Structure formats: structure tokens, C-alpha cells
Amino acid sequence: IVSSLHTDFTSCVLLLALSCQVSMGTPVRTPRSLDTEKCGQCADLSRELVKNVRKLLDNENLFGGLNCSEQRVEVNSKTQTVIACEPNTDRNTRCSGQRNTTFSESECLRNIRADLGHYAASLQAYKQADLSSTVQDTQNLLNNCPSTQGDPSSHVADPKLTSGNSVDQRVHLCKVLKGFHLRIITISRAMGYISAGDHRK
């Protein structure tokens, strides 16, 4: 299943390749549309978050003795961000098995908010290392792009990051961070598509 998700991501993320960047995570109120200035702020925050997560994955103190690059990717399975944020495309170029309806900005942003909330809660719950910088970057994105309304209690941490022995938790953290890195790139490109406004024409 994870392999399939990764394959879908790899093939479909190219469809999201517009340039601005990111938004937030919780399924409650329909968010407002993004203006150019807000999208620029979100772009800066998302770029910092992508770099921050990449640094964690390359951190030898965190993953020393563990070949993180060989671990599989584990993404949040409770959201459908890749599908929900797929741009409107010609039927002949749409990825097989993807959505057949028109792009919904509110549905895309709802999934983005849910993702960011989940990853913020998960990284905050991990106690084997200081991940506060990444948690803060994720929270900044969650709180600023494009609105902050939502119930924080709906953000559930990944239980595998707090159960089992420390080695198992560290291995799982690697998998989660790899998934988070890919998801943030998807979110960034989706926000570029939203900010361009082509779906509203």
C-alpha cells in the first residue's frame, strides 16, 4: 500500500508543479481564498519547513547507525491530499485512478490542514530528540496559512512514535519524516495552483 501511495505521489506530483507554496491543517471551517500576499508568506514558511525536515533526515546524531535512506516512506493515511489537491487537467492526462470531479479549493485546504495538524502533533509527541524547531515551523504554517480556525484536539499523533523501544521509535520517525517531506512538497505546489486562480475561471 505504501509503495502504491509513493508511486501515485511520484507520478501525480508533477501535475502540481506550479510555483508559490503552502497552507494548513484541520477539517472544520471552509477557509478563505488566498491572495497574492498571503500566498507569498506561505511560500516562505513552506520553503523553511522543507529545508528543516530535510536537515532532520540528514542528521547523523538523530539517525546515526540507521540507514534512513533505505527505510520506506510512511505518509499520513487519513488524508487524501494528493488526490484532493490534484489540479483540473485534461481527462487524457489525469493520473489513472485519480479524482474525476473538478478541483475543490476548500477540500484541498481541508486535507492540507489535517496533514499539518497531524504532523505537528506527531513530532511534538516524539521525546527521544528535540524536534521543537520543526514543530514550530509546522505550527507557524498551520497558524498562518490561510486561517487558524479548527479544533486542536482533532490532531492525533502517530502512536508508533511513542510506543515500543527507542530504536523502533527512531526507525518510525525516519519513515514519518520522509513522508512528511514529500507531503510538504505536494502542499507547496498545491498552494501555488490555488494562488494562480486558474481553477476559478
C-alpha positions in Angstrom: 0.0 0.0 0.0 2.8 2.4 1.0 4.6 1.6 -2.3 1.5 2.2 -4.2 1.0 5.6 -2.5 4.5 6.5 -3.2 4.2 5.6 -6.9 0.9 7.6 -7.1 2.7 10.5 -5.5 5.7 10.4 -7.8 3.6 10.3 -10.9 1.0 12.9 -9.8 3.2 15.4 -8.1 4.4 16.6 -11.5 0.8 17.8 -12.2 1.1 20.1 -9.2 4.3 21.8 -10.4 3.3 25.5 -10.1 5.5 27.7 -8.1 4.1 29.5 -5.0 3.6 27.5 -1.8 1.8 26.1 1.3 -1.2 26.2 3.7 -2.6 24.4 6.9 -4.3 21.5 8.7 -7.8 20.9 10.4 -11.1 19.8 9.0 -13.7 22.3 10.3 -14.4 25.6 8.6 -14.2 26.4 4.9 -11.0 28.5 4.5 -10.9 31.8 2.7 -9.2 32.0 -0.7 -5.6 33.1 -0.7 -4.5 36.4 -2.0 -1.1 37.0 -3.6 0.5 38.5 -0.4 -0.8 35.7 1.8 0.5 33.1 -0.7 3.9 34.7 -0.6 4.0 34.4 3.2 3.0 30.8 3.0 5.7 30.2 0.3 8.4 31.4 2.6 7.1 29.3 5.5 6.9 26.2 3.4 10.4 26.6 2.0 11.8 26.8 5.5 9.8 23.8 6.6 11.0 21.7 3.6 14.6 22.6 4.5 14.0 21.9 8.2 12.7 18.4 7.6 15.5 17.7 5.1 18.0 18.7 7.7 16.4 16.3 10.2 16.6 13.4 7.7 20.3 14.2 7.2 21.1 14.5 10.9 23.7 11.9 11.9 23.1 12.5 15.6 19.4 11.6 15.1 19.8 8.7 12.7 23.4 7.6 13.3 23.8 3.8 12.8 20.5 3.8 10.9 20.4 4.0 7.2 17.4 6.2 6.9 17.6 6.4 3.1 16.7 2.7 3.0 13.6 3.0 5.1 10.2 3.1 3.4 8.2 6.2 3.2 5.2 6.4 5.5 2.6 9.2 4.8 -0.4 10.2 6.8 -3.1 7.6 5.6 -6.0 9.6 7.0 -5.9 12.3 4.4 -6.3 12.4 0.6 -4.2 15.5 -0.1 -2.6 14.2 -3.3 -6.0 13.4 -4.8 -7.9 16.3 -3.3 -5.3 18.8 -4.5 -4.8 17.4 -8.0 -5.3 20.3 -10.4 -8.0 20.3 -13.1 -6.5 18.6 -16.0 -7.4 17.2 -19.4 -9.1 13.8 -18.9 -6.4 12.1 -21.1 -3.5 13.4 -18.9 -5.1 12.7 -15.5 -3.3 10.0 -13.4 -5.1 6.7 -13.5 -7.4 6.1 -10.5 -7.4 9.8 -9.5 -10.4 12.1 -9.0 -12.8 12.6 -11.8 -14.5 15.7 -10.4 -13.4 19.4 -10.7 -10.9 20.8 -8.3 -12.3 21.9 -4.9 -10.2 24.6 -3.2 -12.0 24.0 0.2 -11.5 20.2 0.0 -7.8 20.6 -0.9 -7.2 23.1 2.0 -9.2 20.8 4.4 -6.8 18.0 3.7 -3.8 20.3 3.9 -4.9 21.5 7.4 -5.4 17.9 8.5 -2.0 16.9 7.3 -0.2 19.8 9.0 -2.1 19.2 12.3 -1.2 15.5 12.3 2.5 16.0 11.7 2.8 18.8 14.2 1.1 16.6 16.9 3.3 13.6 15.9 6.6 15.4 16.0 5.7 17.1 19.3 4.9 13.7 20.8 8.3 12.3 20.0 10.5 12.6 23.1 13.8 10.9 22.0 15.1 14.1 20.4 14.5 17.8 20.3 12.3 18.4 17.3 11.0 21.8 18.5 12.3 23.8 15.6 10.4 21.6 13.1 7.3 21.6 15.3 7.4 25.4 15.4 7.8 25.7 11.6 4.8 23.3 11.1 2.7 25.3 13.7 3.6 28.6 12.0 2.3 27.2 8.7 -0.8 25.8 10.4 -1.5 29.1 12.2 -0.9 31.5 9.3 -2.0 29.8 6.0 -4.7 30.7 5.3 -6.7 30.6 8.6 -6.2 29.2 12.1 -9.8 28.1 13.0 -10.1 24.4 13.9 -10.2 22.1 16.9 -6.6 21.2 18.0 -7.9 18.1 19.7 -8.6 16.6 16.3 -4.8 16.5 15.6 -3.8 13.0 16.6 -0.2 12.0 16.9 1.2 8.8 15.3 1.1 6.3 18.2 4.2 4.4 16.9 6.4 7.5 17.8 5.7 7.0 21.4 5.3 3.2 21.8 7.9 0.3 21.7 11.6 0.7 22.3 13.6 3.8 21.4 15.2 2.1 18.4 11.8 1.2 16.9 10.6 4.8 17.6 13.7 6.2 15.8 13.1 4.0 12.8 9.5 5.0 12.6 10.5 8.7 12.9 12.6 8.3 9.8 9.7 6.9 7.9 7.3 9.6 9.1 9.8 12.4 8.3 10.3 11.0 4.8 6.5 11.0 4.3 6.2 14.5 5.7 8.9 15.8 3.4 7.0 14.5 0.3 3.7 15.8 1.6 5.0 19.3 2.3 6.3 19.5 -1.3 2.9 18.4 -2.5 1.2 21.0 -0.3 3.6 23.7 -1.5 2.8 23.0 -5.1 -1.0 22.8 -4.4 -0.9 26.3 -2.8 0.8 27.5 -6.0 -2.0 26.2 -8.0 -4.6 27.8 -5.7 -2.8 31.1 -5.7 -2.7 31.1 -9.5 -6.5 31.1 -9.5 -6.9 29.1 -12.8 -9.5 26.8 -11.1 -11.8 29.7 -10.5 -12.0 30.7 -14.2 
